[in-house]
Amino acid sequence: MATLKELSKQQELLSGGHRLCAGCGIPPIVRLILRAANGPVVATTATGCLEVGTTIYPYTAWRIPWIHSAFENAAATISGIESAYRSLKKQGRLPGGDKDVKFVAFGGDGGTYDIGIQALSGALERGHNFLYVCYDNGAYMNTGIQRSSATPMLSNTTTSPAGKVIPGKQQWRKDLTRIVAAHNIPYAAQASPHNWSDLSKKAEKAMQVNGPAFLNVMSPCPLGWYTKSEDSIKLAKLSVDTCYWPLYEIENGVLKITYKPKEKKPLAEWLKPQGRFKHLFKPENAHLLEEFQNRVDMEWQRLLDLDGKRL
């Protein structure tokens, strides 16, 4: 894997000057992943923050061939592009001959966990050679902070408001990484932008496999989390150190945890700086905070029990 110094010398394939929010986790995620292509790469992006913030007409922040896809079909779009490439290559009609091209689709949790899961499942089952990246900020942030199936339990959103009767979203988030891995694809992993080395290694692996690959990446959102923009990377790290967002990979069916905190931090350290969880710190809601912590502990132990095993 390239060193940080070597990575800094590579051309940015997503330029500056885009309109994504200050502190948004998406730009560093996209930049690190595109660097791992190490050659020609074509991308498609589902409707969402990344698409809106990088392609306000008549400008674009993309320095690679890029296609805007509808909210629900980024995976279908990239599988079509990949199929056309293979056909042209087989016919000898591809400009540049046998040049190896990588194909990447980006989508938020709304366009991946929810609206786009049908197209994603189909593309994975068909075995197309592409990487799908979900930048998971935990809600439909682009359209007004509505809850998604990736939204954390007890989070306050515009469609799951925290009130006296119902204290935010009632359901645990969907375990999309494991759902994707159940398609028996070569590679699936969870990552976080604060750990650039881990994310880069996983992106390189994902780019090199023959067949579908998937990365689910924690993406802090100051707007929807009600946090300070300068705290985004710190909060990404806390999501991992509290074990809410474990870092692991599933390679050819074998699960491996890629980072285990030396000292697992209390979940409250990640929750408290976020305005979407402020209601949990009222005295009358102490039991909810305990419930949330217990669920995180249970999920982390379940993952520890699977470490090194074939699923």
C-alpha positions in Angstrom: 0.0 0.0 0.0 1.2 3.5 -0.8 2.4 5.7 2.1 0.6 8.9 3.1 3.4 10.9 1.5 3.0 9.0 -1.8 -0.7 9.4 -1.7 -0.4 13.1 -1.2 1.5 13.3 -4.5 -1.2 11.6 -6.5 -3.6 13.7 -8.5 -6.9 14.3 -6.8 -9.6 12.7 -8.9 -12.3 14.7 -7.0 -11.2 18.4 -7.1 -11.7 21.1 -4.5 -14.2 23.8 -5.1 -17.2 21.5 -4.7 -20.3 22.5 -2.7 -20.3 19.8 0.0 -20.6 21.1 3.5 -17.7 22.0 5.7 -16.8 19.0 7.8 -18.7 16.6 5.5 -17.1 13.1 5.6 -17.8 12.3 1.9 -14.9 14.1 0.2 -12.0 12.4 2.0 -13.8 9.1 1.6 -14.1 9.5 -2.2 -10.6 10.8 -2.6 -9.0 7.9 -0.7 -11.0 5.3 -2.6 -10.4 6.8 -6.0 -6.6 6.8 -5.3 -6.8 3.1 -4.8 -7.8 2.6 -8.5 -4.3 3.2 -9.6 -5.4 3.6 -13.2 -8.4 4.5 -15.3 -11.6 4.5 -13.4 -15.3 5.2 -14.2 -17.8 6.3 -11.5 -21.5 6.7 -11.1 -23.2 8.4 -8.3 -26.8 8.0 -7.0 -28.8 11.1 -6.4 -27.7 12.5 -3.0 -25.3 14.8 -1.3 -22.3 13.7 -3.3 -24.0 14.1 -6.7 -25.6 17.5 -5.8 -22.5 18.9 -4.2 -20.1 18.1 -7.0 -22.1 18.7 -10.2 -24.0 22.0 -9.9 -24.5 22.9 -13.5 -22.4 23.8 -15.4 -19.6 22.8 -13.1 -18.1 19.4 -12.1 -15.6 18.4 -9.4 -14.9 15.0 -11.1 -11.7 14.5 -13.1 -12.8 11.1 -14.3 -15.7 9.8 -16.5 -18.7 10.1 -14.3 -22.4 9.5 -14.7 -25.3 10.7 -12.5 -27.7 7.9 -11.7 -31.2 8.1 -10.3 -31.6 7.6 -6.5 -32.4 3.9 -6.8 -30.2 2.5 -9.6 -26.5 3.4 -9.2 -25.7 -0.3 -9.0 -27.7 -1.0 -12.2 -26.0 1.8 -14.0 -22.5 0.8 -13.1 -23.2 -2.9 -14.0 -24.4 -1.7 -17.4 -21.3 0.3 -18.0 -19.1 -2.6 -16.9 -21.0 -5.0 -19.2 -20.5 -2.6 -22.2 -16.8 -2.4 -21.4 -16.4 -6.2 -21.4 -18.3 -6.5 -24.6 -16.3 -3.8 -26.4 -13.1 -5.3 -25.1 -14.0 -8.8 -26.3 -14.9 -7.3 -29.8 -11.6 -5.4 -30.0 -13.4 -2.1 -30.3 -12.2 -0.6 -27.0 -10.0 2.6 -27.4 -6.8 1.9 -25.7 -6.8 -1.8 -26.3 -6.6 -4.0 -23.2 -6.4 -1.2 -20.7 -7.7 -2.3 -17.3 -10.6 0.0 -16.2 -12.1 0.0 -12.7 -15.8 0.7 -12.1 -17.1 2.4 -8.9 -20.6 3.3 -7.8 -21.2 5.7 -4.9 -24.4 6.1 -2.9 -25.6 7.4 0.5 -27.4 5.2 3.0 -30.8 6.3 1.6 -29.8 5.3 -1.9 -28.2 2.1 -0.7 -29.8 0.7 2.4 -33.3 1.6 1.3 -34.1 2.8 -2.2 -31.2 1.2 -4.0 -31.0 -2.2 -2.3 -32.9 -4.0 -5.0 -30.6 -2.8 -7.8 -27.5 -3.5 -5.6 -28.7 -7.0 -4.8 -29.2 -7.8 -8.5 -25.8 -6.5 -9.5 -24.1 -8.5 -6.8 -26.0 -11.7 -7.7 -25.0 -11.3 -11.4 -21.4 -11.0 -10.4 -20.4 -7.8 -12.2 -16.8 -6.6 -11.7 -17.3 -3.4 -9.7 -17.0 -1.7 -6.4 -20.0 -0.2 -4.6 -19.3 2.4 -1.9 -21.9 3.4 0.6 -21.1 6.6 2.4 -23.3 6.2 5.5 -24.2 9.4 7.3 -27.3 7.8 8.9 -30.2 9.6 7.3 -31.5 11.2 4.1 -29.4 14.3 4.7 -29.7 15.8 1.2 -33.5 16.0 1.4 -34.1 17.2 4.9 -32.6 14.7 7.5 -35.3 12.0 7.2 -34.7 8.7 8.9 -33.4 5.8 6.9 -32.8 2.1 7.8 -29.2 3.2 8.6 -30.3 5.8 11.1 -29.1 4.9 14.7 -31.6 3.8 17.2 -33.2 6.6 19.2 -31.9 9.3 16.8 -33.9 12.4 16.3 -34.7 13.1 12.7 -37.4 15.1 10.9 -39.5 11.9 10.3 -38.6 10.3 13.7 -38.7 13.3 16.0 -37.8 12.8 19.7 -40.8 13.6 21.8 -42.3 12.7 25.2 -44.0 9.6 23.9 -41.6 8.3 21.2 -38.0 9.2 21.9 -36.7 9.2 18.3 -36.2 6.2 15.9 -37.3 3.0 17.5 -35.5 0.4 15.4 -31.8 -0.7 15.3 -30.0 0.1 12.1 -30.0 -2.5 9.3 -26.8 -4.5 9.1 -26.2 -3.9 5.4 -22.6 -5.1 5.3 -23.6 -8.5 6.4 -26.6 -8.5 4.1 -24.3 -7.7 1.2 -21.8 -10.4 2.3 -24.7 -12.9 2.2 -24.6 -12.6 -1.6 -21.3 -14.6 -1.4 -19.3 -11.9 -3.1 -15.5 -11.9 -2.9 -15.1 -8.8 -0.6 -17.2 -6.6 1.7 -15.9 -4.3 4.5 -16.7 -1.5 6.9 -14.4 1.4 7.2 -14.1 5.0 8.6 -12.4 8.1 7.1 -10.4 8.8 10.4 -8.4 5.6 9.8 -7.0 6.4 6.3 -4.6 3.4 6.3 -7.4 0.9 7.0 -9.7 2.5 4.4 -7.0 2.6 1.8 -6.1 -1.0 2.3 -9.7 -2.1 2.0 -10.2 0.1 -1.1 -7.2 -1.5 -2.8 -8.4 -5.0 -1.9 -11.8 -4.1 -3.2 -10.4 -2.8 -6.5 -8.3 -5.9 -7.1 -10.9 -8.6 -6.6 -12.5 -10.3 -9.6 -16.2 -9.7 -9.1 -18.4 -7.4 -6.9 -16.9 -5.7 -3.9 -18.6 -3.5 -1.3 -17.4 -0.8 1.2 -19.6 0.6 3.9 -18.0 3.8 5.2 -19.0 5.9 8.2 -19.5 9.5 7.0 -20.0 12.2 9.6 -22.6 14.9 8.8 -22.5 18.1 10.8 -25.8 19.3 9.4 -27.8 16.1 10.3 -25.8 15.2 13.4 -26.0 18.8 14.8 -22.3 18.8 15.4 -19.3 21.2 14.9 -17.8 20.8 11.4 -14.3 20.6 12.9 -15.3 17.5 15.0 -16.2 15.2 12.1 -13.0 13.1 12.1 -13.0 12.9 15.9 -16.6 11.7 15.8 -15.8 9.1 13.1 -13.0 7.8 15.4 -15.4 7.7 18.4 -17.9 5.7 16.5 -15.2 3.0 16.1 -13.7 3.3 19.5 -17.1 2.9 21.1 -17.7 -0.1 18.8 -20.9 1.4 17.4 -19.2 1.2 14.0 -16.7 -1.8 14.0 -14.0 -2.0 11.4 -14.0 -5.4 9.7 -13.8 -7.2 6.4 -15.4 -10.3 5.0 -13.0 -11.8 2.4 -14.1 -14.9 0.5 -16.6 -15.6 3.3 -14.2 -15.2 6.2 -14.8 -12.4 8.7 -11.9 -10.6 10.2 -12.0 -7.6 12.6 -9.4 -5.2 11.4 -9.3 -2.9 14.5 -10.0 -3.7 18.1 -9.9 -0.8 20.5 -7.4 -1.2 23.3 -9.9 0.4 25.6 -13.5 0.3 24.5 -15.1 3.7 25.2 -18.6 4.3 26.6 -21.1 4.9 23.8 -22.1 8.2 25.5 -18.8 9.8 24.4 -19.9 9.4 20.8 -23.5 10.4 21.4 -23.1 13.4 23.6 -21.5 15.8 21.1 -24.4 15.1 18.6 -27.5 17.2 18.9 -29.6 14.4 17.5 -29.1 12.5 20.7 -29.4 15.3 23.3 -32.7 14.0 24.6 -31.0 10.8 25.8 -29.1 12.8 28.4 -32.2 14.0 30.2 -32.5 12.3 33.6 -35.8 10.6 32.7 -34.1 9.0 29.6 -31.2 7.3 31.4 -32.7 3.9 30.8 -32.7 4.6 27.0 -29.0 5.4 27.1 -28.4 2.1 29.0 -30.5 0.2 26.4 -28.5 1.7 23.5 -25.2 0.8 25.3 -26.4 -2.8 25.9 -27.3 -3.2 22.3 -23.9 -2.0 21.1 -22.2 -4.3 23.6 -24.3 -7.3 22.3 -23.5 -6.5 18.6 -19.8 -6.1 19.4 -19.6 -9.4 21.2 -21.4 -11.1 18.4 -18.8 -9.8 16.0 -16.0 -10.9 18.3 -17.4 -14.4 18.3 -17.3 -14.5 14.5 -13.8 -13.1 14.1 -11.7 -15.4 12.0 -14.6 -17.7 11.1 -16.3 -18.5 7.8 -19.8 -17.2 7.7 
